[in-house]
């Protein structure tokens, strides 16, 4: 199963972002992909005022781009996340398209990010965003796949509930920053992969994105034993790699964590 993770620089406007993404396509290999994965808020600066000021037109442009990409490359597209406007609420939502460009899944971030930095400044998504309420999976010819967004990865139970639904890979568009990232980015992805003996894919924006929020970068793919298969640095770039889903069963036979789980 071949995965492409795009770690793009985020610009201020939708037009600039789409233009940059089209340029990044030149770096894609000529071989086929099964999944192309984008970061959290990959076309919107990670600041509350931009979440609040997003428009339905912005959403339509981004979703049209994702649909066209799925058709062009005959691939599943995990559309990172965008501020989704619905019934006077705004959600941090990920849209998934199949190889035909059909929207097959939508996940709204359940755990909204909040932090108090050492200097006393704070950031809380819930000042603008509403929380999703549903765990989401989607079916492919490779099996069932799961979705989380950023802060969700810090909550082991969500990953556990996805694992109980027999997913093979959990895709995690995310935007850890230069405070939380050095502390916990690699640790949380490796821990969730080891806990659940699954593949985890983390897609982050590049460090030099527009605005005051500094994404950590370092998009990565982790195998069911917690080994990092491939990762990036903080700059704009692409991960292009193949994974073998048989490694899930090999890991579970080698160290039978899942077999010996007890629901207390």
C-alpha positions as CSV (number, residue, x, y, z in Angstrom):
1,X,0.0,0.0,0.0
2,X,1.7,3.2,-1.2
3,X,1.3,6.4,0.9
4,X,2.2,10.0,0.0
5,X,2.2,12.5,2.9
6,X,2.3,16.2,1.9
7,X,3.8,18.6,4.3
8,X,2.9,21.9,2.7
9,X,3.7,25.5,3.7
10,X,0.4,27.3,4.6
11,X,-0.2,30.7,3.1
12,X,-2.7,33.3,4.1
13,X,-5.2,33.0,1.2
14,X,-6.9,29.9,-0.3
15,X,-5.7,31.0,-3.7
16,X,-2.0,31.1,-2.6
17,X,-2.4,27.7,-0.9
18,X,-3.9,26.0,-4.0
19,X,-1.2,27.5,-6.2
20,X,1.5,26.1,-3.8
21,X,-0.2,22.7,-3.7
22,X,-0.3,22.5,-7.5
23,X,3.4,23.4,-7.6
24,X,4.1,20.7,-5.0
25,X,2.5,18.1,-7.3
26,X,5.5,18.4,-9.6
27,X,7.5,16.6,-6.8
28,X,5.1,13.6,-6.8
29,X,6.6,10.4,-8.3
30,X,5.2,9.1,-11.5
31,X,4.2,5.8,-9.8
32,X,0.7,5.4,-8.5
33,X,-0.4,6.2,-4.9
34,X,-3.1,4.5,-2.8
35,X,-3.4,7.4,-0.4
36,X,-2.4,11.1,-0.5
37,X,-2.5,12.7,3.0
38,X,-2.6,16.4,3.9
39,X,-2.1,18.2,7.2
40,X,-4.4,19.7,9.7
41,X,-5.6,23.1,8.5
42,X,-3.5,22.7,5.4
43,X,-5.1,25.7,3.6
44,X,-5.9,27.9,6.6
45,X,-3.4,29.7,9.0
46,X,-3.7,28.0,12.4
47,X,-5.2,31.0,14.2
48,X,-8.6,31.4,15.6
49,X,-9.4,34.5,13.6
50,X,-8.8,32.6,10.3
51,X,-11.0,29.7,11.5
52,X,-13.8,32.2,12.3
53,X,-13.4,34.1,9.0
54,X,-13.4,31.1,6.7
55,X,-16.2,31.1,4.1
56,X,-18.3,28.5,2.3
57,X,-16.6,29.6,-0.9
58,X,-13.2,28.8,0.6
59,X,-14.5,25.3,1.6
60,X,-15.9,24.7,-1.9
61,X,-12.5,25.6,-3.5
62,X,-10.5,23.3,-1.2
63,X,-13.0,20.4,-1.6
64,X,-13.0,20.8,-5.4
65,X,-9.2,20.6,-5.3
66,X,-9.2,17.4,-3.2
67,X,-11.8,15.8,-5.5
68,X,-9.9,16.6,-8.6
69,X,-6.7,15.3,-7.1
70,X,-8.3,12.0,-6.2
71,X,-9.5,11.6,-9.8
72,X,-6.3,12.7,-11.4
73,X,-4.1,10.3,-9.4
74,X,-6.8,7.5,-9.0
75,X,-6.1,7.6,-5.3
76,X,-7.8,8.0,-1.9
77,X,-7.3,11.5,-0.6
78,X,-7.2,12.3,3.2
79,X,-8.0,16.0,3.0
80,X,-6.1,17.1,6.1
81,X,-8.6,19.3,7.8
82,X,-10.4,22.6,7.1
83,X,-12.8,24.8,9.1
84,X,-16.1,23.3,8.2
85,X,-19.2,25.6,8.5
86,X,-22.4,23.8,9.4
87,X,-25.6,25.2,11.0
88,X,-23.8,28.2,12.5
89,X,-21.1,26.1,13.9
90,X,-17.5,25.7,12.8
91,X,-15.8,22.3,13.0
92,X,-12.2,21.1,12.4
93,X,-13.0,18.5,9.8
94,X,-11.3,16.0,7.6
95,X,-12.9,15.0,4.3
96,X,-11.9,11.7,2.5
97,X,-12.4,11.1,-1.2
98,X,-12.1,7.7,-3.0
99,X,-10.3,7.0,-6.3
100,X,-13.4,8.2,-8.2
101,X,-13.5,11.5,-6.5
102,X,-16.5,10.5,-4.4
103,X,-16.7,11.9,-0.8
104,X,-16.8,8.7,1.3
105,X,-16.1,10.0,4.8
106,X,-16.0,13.1,7.0
107,X,-14.5,13.3,10.5
108,X,-15.0,16.2,12.9
109,X,-12.2,16.6,15.5
110,X,-13.5,15.4,18.8
111,X,-10.8,16.6,21.2
112,X,-10.2,20.4,20.7
113,X,-6.7,21.6,21.4
114,X,-5.9,23.9,24.3
115,X,-2.6,24.9,25.8
116,X,-1.1,27.3,28.3
117,X,2.5,28.2,27.3
118,X,5.3,28.9,29.7
119,X,5.0,32.6,29.1
120,X,1.3,32.5,30.3
121,X,-0.2,32.9,26.9
122,X,-3.0,30.4,26.0
123,X,-4.7,29.0,22.9
124,X,-8.0,27.2,22.9
125,X,-9.8,25.9,19.8
126,X,-13.1,25.8,21.6
127,X,-13.3,29.6,21.6
128,X,-14.3,29.3,17.9
129,X,-14.7,25.6,17.0
130,X,-17.3,23.0,18.0
131,X,-16.4,19.4,18.9
132,X,-17.3,16.4,16.8
133,X,-19.1,13.6,18.5
134,X,-18.6,10.5,16.2
135,X,-15.7,8.1,15.7
136,X,-15.2,7.7,12.0
137,X,-13.8,4.9,9.8
138,X,-14.0,4.3,6.1
139,X,-13.7,1.2,3.9
140,X,-11.1,0.6,1.2
141,X,-9.9,-2.5,-0.8
142,X,-7.1,-2.7,1.8
143,X,-9.5,-2.9,4.7
144,X,-11.0,-0.4,7.1
145,X,-9.1,2.9,7.9
146,X,-9.4,5.3,10.8
147,X,-9.2,9.0,11.3
148,X,-8.1,11.3,14.1
149,X,-7.0,14.9,14.1
150,X,-4.0,16.3,16.0
151,X,-4.9,16.6,19.8
152,X,-7.0,13.4,19.4
153,X,-3.7,11.4,19.4
154,X,-3.1,12.3,23.1
155,X,-6.2,10.3,24.1
156,X,-5.5,6.5,24.1
157,X,-9.1,5.5,24.3
158,X,-10.0,7.0,20.9
159,X,-7.2,5.1,19.2
160,X,-8.3,1.9,21.2
161,X,-11.9,2.3,20.0
162,X,-10.7,2.6,16.4
163,X,-8.5,-0.4,16.8
164,X,-11.5,-2.4,18.1
165,X,-13.2,-1.6,14.8
166,X,-10.4,-3.5,13.1
167,X,-8.8,-0.6,11.2
168,X,-5.4,-1.1,9.6
169,X,-4.1,2.5,9.5
170,X,-5.0,5.5,11.5
171,X,-4.4,8.7,9.6
172,X,-3.8,11.8,11.7
173,X,-3.7,15.3,10.1
174,X,-2.0,17.3,12.9
175,X,-0.4,20.7,13.7
176,X,1.7,20.2,16.9
177,X,3.7,23.4,17.4
178,X,7.3,24.2,18.4
179,X,6.4,24.0,22.1
180,X,4.4,20.7,22.1
181,X,6.1,19.1,19.2
182,X,9.7,18.6,20.6
183,X,8.1,17.2,23.8
184,X,5.5,14.8,22.5
185,X,5.2,14.5,18.7
186,X,7.3,11.4,18.2
187,X,6.4,9.9,21.6
188,X,2.6,10.0,21.2
189,X,2.7,8.6,17.6
190,X,5.0,5.8,18.7
191,X,3.0,5.1,21.8
192,X,-0.3,4.9,20.0
193,X,1.2,2.6,17.3
194,X,2.7,0.3,20.0
195,X,-0.5,0.3,22.1
196,X,-2.7,-0.7,19.2
197,X,-0.2,-2.5,16.9
198,X,-1.3,-0.4,13.9
199,X,0.2,1.9,11.4
200,X,-0.1,5.6,12.2
201,X,0.4,8.4,9.6
202,X,0.9,11.9,10.9
203,X,0.7,14.9,8.5
204,X,1.9,18.3,9.6
205,X,2.1,21.7,8.0
206,X,5.6,23.0,7.3
207,X,7.3,25.2,10.0
208,X,7.5,28.4,7.9
209,X,3.7,28.7,7.5
210,X,1.9,32.0,7.6
211,X,1.0,33.5,11.0
212,X,2.1,33.5,14.6
213,X,1.6,29.8,15.2
214,X,4.6,27.7,14.3
215,X,3.9,24.1,13.2
216,X,6.4,21.5,14.3
217,X,6.5,19.8,10.9
218,X,8.2,16.3,11.0
219,X,5.4,14.4,9.3
220,X,5.9,10.7,9.8
221,X,4.8,7.1,9.3
222,X,5.1,4.7,12.2
223,X,4.8,0.9,12.0
224,X,2.9,-1.5,14.4
225,X,6.1,-2.0,16.5
226,X,6.5,1.8,17.0
227,X,9.3,2.1,14.5
228,X,9.4,5.3,12.4
229,X,9.5,4.2,8.8
230,X,10.0,7.6,7.4
231,X,9.8,11.2,8.5
232,X,10.5,14.8,7.4
233,X,12.2,17.8,8.9
234,X,10.4,21.1,9.5
235,X,10.5,22.2,5.8
236,X,7.9,21.7,3.1
237,X,8.3,18.3,1.6
238,X,6.8,14.9,0.7
239,X,6.9,11.4,2.2
240,X,6.6,8.8,-0.5
241,X,6.7,5.2,0.8
242,X,5.1,1.8,0.8
243,X,3.9,-0.1,3.8
244,X,3.0,-3.8,4.1
245,X,-0.2,-4.4,6.1
246,X,1.0,-7.9,6.9
247,X,3.3,-6.3,9.4
248,X,0.2,-5.8,11.7
249,X,-0.3,-9.5,12.1
250,X,3.4,-10.1,12.4
251,X,3.6,-7.6,15.3
252,X,0.6,-9.0,17.0
253,X,2.0,-12.6,16.9
254,X,5.4,-11.5,18.0
255,X,4.2,-9.4,21.0
256,X,0.5,-10.4,21.6
257,X,-0.7,-7.1,23.1
258,X,-4.1,-7.1,21.3
259,X,-4.7,-10.8,22.0
260,X,-4.2,-10.3,25.8
261,X,-6.2,-7.0,26.2
262,X,-8.7,-7.2,29.0
263,X,-11.7,-4.9,29.0
264,X,-12.0,-3.9,32.7
